[in-house]
Amino acid sequence: MHGAEQVRFVRMNAVQQLCEDVGNVDGLLGAIFRAAETERKMPGVMRKRYKVAWPDYPSEWSAYGYSDAEVRLGPASAGEVSEYDRVIEALLLLGEDARLVWAVAVSAARRARGPAWTQLGKMLGMHPRTVKRRFERSLLELWFKISVR
């Protein structure tokens, strides 16, 4: 195998592995949402530059534990990153609809009520129900594309 053939083989292998792991459309939806959450756990593209400074500390000994502590997400595990890579490879099969599917997944990440259909509709210039219908259609299209291979 040479260059492009090898890349195509690796992509198809990743997509087949994803199909075997998820099992059905609901599993595929869960994998896409988990991939969006994994993306939030990954480090940013550009590192922030830190200045040297001492941290602030409470002035009273009884104030410890009552300050506003910022809880951050833990780092992504190797399994989560592998699943993220497989989902991204599968989304490449969708073409333009991949943008819609990923936008829905990112809007649903770390949110108990699911995707924000109204905000997505405003962002994409469509009615929220149209966004939801197109998302469901795209999800089924992706499932058929990866399950047939």
Disulfide bonds with the S-S distance in Angstrom:
none
